Amino acid sequence: MKLISIVCQKGGVGKTTIVVNLSSMFSKKGYKTLLIDLDPQGNVSTYLNFDKNREDITNSTNLFENTKKINPGYLDENYYLIPSNIKISKHNEEKIAAGSKLKKLKEEGVFNDYDIVFVDTPPTMSSLVQEAIVFSDFYLIPTKAEFLAIEGVGQAMEFANTTLKTTPNTNPVFLGVVLNQIFEETDSHKDFVNELNEILGEKLLKTKIPHKTEIAESPLYAKTVIDFNEDEEIFSVFSDLAEEIKERIGLNEKST
C-alpha cells in the first residue's frame, strides 16, 4: 500500500482536478484505489457528482473521531471515496504534536485493503494538511505554469518541512512538483520550466498536464480521464503521469 497526499496552499492550481484524475487512472490500471477528501469544501465530491453528506458511508470527519473500520463510497471498479463536507472544519486547528489521528489509523491497518490511497487537502496551511503529510508515504505539489506560482511551491515545501521537523517519527518523501495547465509554445512557459528545473532538479516531474478545455470542463459533466478514449491526449497524459509516479514510489505492476 502507498499513500500520497496532494498539497498546495495556493488555490486555483488544479489540485483537485489532478488528484481526481490521477486516482481514477490508477483504478483504471487495476489498482484498488481509495480517494480521501480532507477539504471542507468537498470539491472532490462535487467533481464526481457524489453526495458528500451521505450518512451510510464513512466521511473524512469520521476518520478523526475514533473510527476503527471504514466503509467508503463506491465510484467505479477499483475506485472508492471517503468524501468531505463542512463538518470537518472543526478539526482544522487541532494540534497534532501528540500524534496524528490518520497515521494511527494507518498503523492499525484500516487502509490495508487498498493498493494506493490519495488524499486531497484544503488550500491552506492548517492541521488538516499537516495530518495528510504526516499520514502519507509521499506528498506531491501541483502548480500552474506561471512565475507567481514558484513562491507557492516554496511555501508548500517549507510548510511540509516544518511539519516533519515538529512531528516525531514521520518520514514521508517529497515526490515532486507536477506542472498543470501548461502552454508549451510560449516563451514564458519555457523560462518558467527552466527556472523550476534549476530549483527542483529531478523533483520536477517529467510529465506535465497541458491546458485543455476537456480537462477544465470535466467537472461539469462528472467525467474523469478514464471516460475518454485511450487514444486521446487527455487520457494519455494522465496515464503517463501515473506511470511516472508508479515508478517513483516503487509500486508493483498490476494486471488490468
ZAGUTOR-588999 format. One line per 5 residues: number of its first residue (from 1); their letters; for each residue y, x negated, z of C-alpha. Coordinates in nm, 4 decimals. Each point is the difference from the previous one (the first is absolute). Layout:
N
NUM	A	Y:X:Z  ... .
END
This chain:
256
1	MKLIS	0.0000:0.0000:0.0000  0.3510:-0.1186:-0.0884  0.3257:0.1472:0.1325  0.3285:-0.0373:-0.1878  0.3447:0.1205:0.1064 .
6	IVCQK	0.2817:0.0498:-0.2484  0.3288:-0.0853:0.1729  0.3666:-0.0197:-0.0946  0.2931:0.1257:0.2042  0.2087:0.0462:-0.3150 .
11	GGVGK	-0.0394:0.3477:-0.1479  -0.0241:0.0740:-0.3692  -0.2286:-0.2896:-0.0938  -0.2914:0.2254:-0.0930  -0.2108:-0.0789:0.3050 .
16	TTIVV	-0.1718:0.3381:0.0136  -0.0547:0.0068:-0.3762  -0.1728:-0.3374:0.0192  -0.2191:0.0817:0.2990  -0.1107:0.3354:-0.1443 .
21	NLSSM	-0.0841:-0.1373:-0.3435  -0.1562:-0.3199:0.1290  -0.2225:0.1824:0.2468  -0.1034:0.2536:-0.2633  -0.0916:-0.2863:-0.2335 .
26	FSKKG	-0.2262:-0.1580:0.2623  -0.1745:0.3374:0.0429  -0.0432:0.0159:-0.3782  -0.1641:-0.3445:0.0100  -0.2634:0.1353:0.2387 .
31	YKTLL	0.1403:-0.1058:0.3378  0.0032:0.2577:0.2782  0.3743:0.0062:0.0618  0.2057:0.1379:0.2875  0.3766:0.0441:-0.0284 .
36	IDLDP	0.1927:0.0309:0.3280  0.3593:0.1219:-0.0015  0.2161:-0.1104:0.2941  0.3311:0.1189:-0.1446  0.1457:0.3076:0.1786 .
41	QGNVS	0.1251:0.1206:-0.3396  -0.3595:0.0432:-0.1129  0.0801:-0.1031:-0.3570  -0.3606:-0.0916:-0.0760  -0.1032:0.3615:0.0529 .
46	TYLNF	0.2929:0.1251:-0.2050  -0.0973:-0.2347:-0.2834  -0.3618:0.1193:0.0078  0.0849:0.3683:0.0557  -0.1933:-0.0088:0.3260 .
51	DKNRE	0.0877:0.2194:0.2993  0.1290:-0.2507:0.2578  -0.0165:0.2608:0.2783  -0.3676:0.0903:-0.0273  -0.1562:0.0334:0.3435 .
56	DITNS	-0.3647:-0.0325:-0.1044  0.0269:-0.3702:-0.0821  0.1190:-0.3149:0.1749  0.3684:-0.0816:-0.0435  0.1771:-0.3250:0.0814 .
61	TNLFE	0.1367:0.1330:0.3287  -0.3575:0.0520:0.1206  -0.0657:-0.3726:-0.0471  0.2472:-0.0736:0.2804  -0.1365:0.2626:0.2373 .
66	NTKKI	-0.3487:-0.1073:0.1059  -0.1900:0.0938:-0.3134  -0.3527:-0.1416:0.0051  -0.1166:0.1375:-0.3325  0.1873:0.0799:-0.3212 .
71	NPGYL	-0.0356:0.2845:-0.2475  0.2229:-0.0889:-0.2975  0.0952:0.2333:-0.2804  -0.1986:-0.0248:-0.3227  0.2017:-0.0896:-0.3093 .
76	DENYY	-0.2587:-0.0999:-0.2578  -0.3271:-0.1887:-0.0305  0.0207:-0.3040:0.2331  0.3589:0.0947:0.0906  0.1178:0.1308:0.3399 .
81	LIPSN	0.3312:0.0546:0.1760  0.1332:0.0056:0.3538  0.3365:0.1711:-0.0574  0.3198:-0.0287:0.1984  0.2771:0.2383:0.0978 .
86	IKISK	0.3105:0.0028:0.2173  -0.2055:0.0184:0.3214  -0.0825:-0.3705:-0.0211  0.3672:-0.0800:0.0616  -0.0591:0.0163:0.3747 .
91	HNEEK	-0.2058:-0.3194:-0.0301  0.2622:-0.1835:-0.2038  0.1592:-0.1865:0.2901  -0.3057:-0.0789:0.2100  -0.0433:-0.3623:0.1032 .
96	IAAGS	-0.3267:-0.1562:-0.1144  0.0123:-0.3093:0.2211  -0.2705:0.1545:0.2162  -0.2235:0.0386:-0.3043  -0.0091:0.1756:-0.3334 .
101	KLKKL	-0.1590:0.3447:0.0081  -0.1031:-0.0257:-0.3644  -0.1529:-0.3421:0.0515  -0.2020:0.1367:0.2904  -0.1381:0.2724:-0.2262 .
106	KEEGV	-0.0932:-0.2640:-0.2554  -0.1782:-0.2060:0.2642  -0.1890:0.3116:0.1089  -0.1318:0.0393:-0.3558  0.1835:0.3235:-0.0801 .
111	FNDYD	0.0692:-0.1107:-0.3587  -0.3276:-0.1784:-0.0715  -0.1189:0.2632:-0.2492  0.2615:-0.1151:-0.2505  0.0008:-0.2962:-0.2351 .
116	IVFVD	0.3785:-0.0226:-0.0030  0.2838:0.1626:0.1964  0.3619:0.0187:-0.1174  0.2923:0.0829:0.2284  0.3353:0.1316:-0.1214 .
121	TPPTM	0.2838:-0.0696:0.2436  0.3517:0.1365:0.0536  0.2927:-0.1906:-0.1582  0.1189:-0.1252:0.3387  -0.0486:-0.2788:0.2502 .
126	SSLVQ	-0.1798:0.2025:0.2651  -0.3016:0.0177:0.2255  -0.1958:0.1901:-0.2640  0.0447:-0.2880:-0.2432  -0.0950:-0.2480:0.2723 .
131	EAIVF	-0.3126:0.2048:0.0700  -0.0932:-0.0112:-0.3676  0.0479:-0.3766:-0.0261  -0.1952:-0.0784:0.3170  -0.2779:0.2390:-0.1035 .
136	SDFYL	-0.0421:-0.1492:-0.3462  -0.1880:-0.2926:-0.1460  0.2716:-0.0399:-0.2656  0.3489:0.1276:-0.0701  0.1679:0.0380:-0.3389 .
141	IPTKA	0.3741:0.0265:-0.0706  0.1197:0.1885:-0.3092  0.3450:-0.0513:-0.1479  0.1991:0.1107:-0.2987  0.0984:-0.2586:-0.2568 .
146	EFLAI	0.3614:-0.0431:0.1055  0.1842:-0.2768:0.1840  0.1056:0.2131:0.2961  -0.3672:0.0615:0.0722  -0.0584:-0.3676:0.0821 .
151	EGVGQ	0.1776:0.0528:0.3309  -0.2284:0.2936:0.0741  -0.3075:-0.2135:-0.0629  0.1297:-0.2677:0.2359  0.0741:0.2545:0.2710 .
156	AMEFA	-0.3458:0.1533:-0.0307  -0.1643:-0.3437:0.0261  0.2119:-0.0902:0.3024  -0.0810:0.3304:0.1717  -0.3716:-0.0543:-0.0587 .
161	NTTLK	0.0170:-0.3573:0.1344  0.1871:0.1137:0.3112  -0.2558:0.2745:0.0568  -0.2879:-0.2464:-0.0190  0.1671:-0.2517:0.2314 .
166	TTPNT	0.0541:0.2625:0.2685  -0.3397:0.1677:-0.0292  -0.2994:-0.1968:0.1323  -0.3227:-0.0447:-0.1955  0.1279:0.1218:-0.3355 .
171	NPVFL	-0.0376:-0.1874:-0.3262  0.0492:0.2170:-0.3100  0.0554:-0.1940:-0.3211  0.3146:0.0390:-0.2076  -0.1562:0.1131:-0.3258 .
176	GVVLN	0.3169:-0.0424:-0.2009  0.2793:0.1820:-0.1813  -0.0602:0.2398:-0.2875  0.2819:0.0643:-0.2457  0.0582:0.3642:-0.0909 .
181	QIFEE	0.2029:0.1784:-0.2686  0.0579:-0.3084:-0.2127  0.1804:-0.0348:-0.3338  -0.1548:-0.3169:-0.1382  0.2288:-0.0267:-0.3002 .
186	TDSHK	0.3214:-0.0481:0.1991  0.1484:-0.3402:0.0881  0.0775:0.1207:0.3531  -0.3662:0.0808:0.0535  -0.1051:-0.3464:-0.1142 .
191	DFVNE	0.2556:-0.1606:0.2341  -0.1202:0.2185:0.2855  -0.3651:-0.0900:-0.0529  0.0835:-0.3699:-0.0250  0.1856:0.0148:0.3309 .
196	LNEIL	-0.2822:0.1851:0.1690  -0.2489:-0.2516:-0.1385  0.1963:-0.2818:0.1608  0.0090:0.1838:0.3330  -0.3514:0.1433:0.0106 .
201	GEKLL	-0.2172:-0.2130:-0.2257  -0.3546:0.1381:-0.0091  0.1030:0.2814:0.2346  0.1650:0.1741:-0.2942  -0.2755:0.2076:-0.1559 .
206	KTKIP	-0.0634:-0.0634:-0.3676  -0.0397:0.3691:-0.0803  0.3332:0.1805:-0.0273  0.0583:0.3757:-0.0240  0.2136:0.0977:-0.3008 .
211	HKTEI	0.2723:0.2611:0.0046  -0.1760:0.2981:-0.1551  0.1019:0.3651:-0.0158  -0.3638:0.0975:0.0503  -0.0073:-0.1771:0.3368 .
216	AESPL	0.3351:0.1392:0.1117  -0.0998:0.3555:-0.0871  -0.3566:-0.0154:0.1320  0.0873:0.1494:0.3426  0.1421:0.3088:-0.1726 .
221	YAKTV	-0.3475:0.0764:-0.1313  -0.2035:-0.1408:0.2913  -0.1497:-0.2527:-0.2423  -0.1180:-0.3508:0.0758  -0.0892:-0.2735:-0.2453 .
226	IDFNE	-0.3628:0.1077:-0.0018  0.1100:0.3218:-0.1712  0.1112:-0.2019:-0.3031  -0.2198:-0.1298:-0.2806  -0.1471:-0.3412:0.0692 .
231	DEEIF	0.1544:-0.1449:-0.3156  0.3549:0.0918:0.1069  0.2295:-0.2709:0.1380  0.0660:0.1831:0.3268  -0.3743:0.0051:0.0780 .
236	SVFSD	-0.0519:-0.3559:-0.1159  0.2763:-0.1546:0.2109  -0.1203:0.1596:0.3242  -0.3559:-0.0989:-0.0846  0.1212:-0.3587:-0.0415 .
241	LAEEI	0.1914:0.0194:0.3282  -0.3087:0.1279:0.1809  -0.2083:-0.2827:-0.1464  0.2562:-0.2606:0.1067  0.0150:0.1392:0.3523 .
246	KERIG	-0.3780:0.0281:0.0157  -0.0262:-0.3701:-0.0786  0.2703:-0.0966:0.2506  -0.1609:0.1924:0.2878  -0.3572:-0.1019:-0.0806 .
251	LNEKS	-0.1322:0.3519:-0.0548  -0.3524:0.0043:-0.1402  -0.0730:0.1525:-0.3392  -0.0885:0.3672:0.0009  -0.1917:0.1825:-0.2701 .
256	T	0.1717:0.3110:-0.1314 .
END
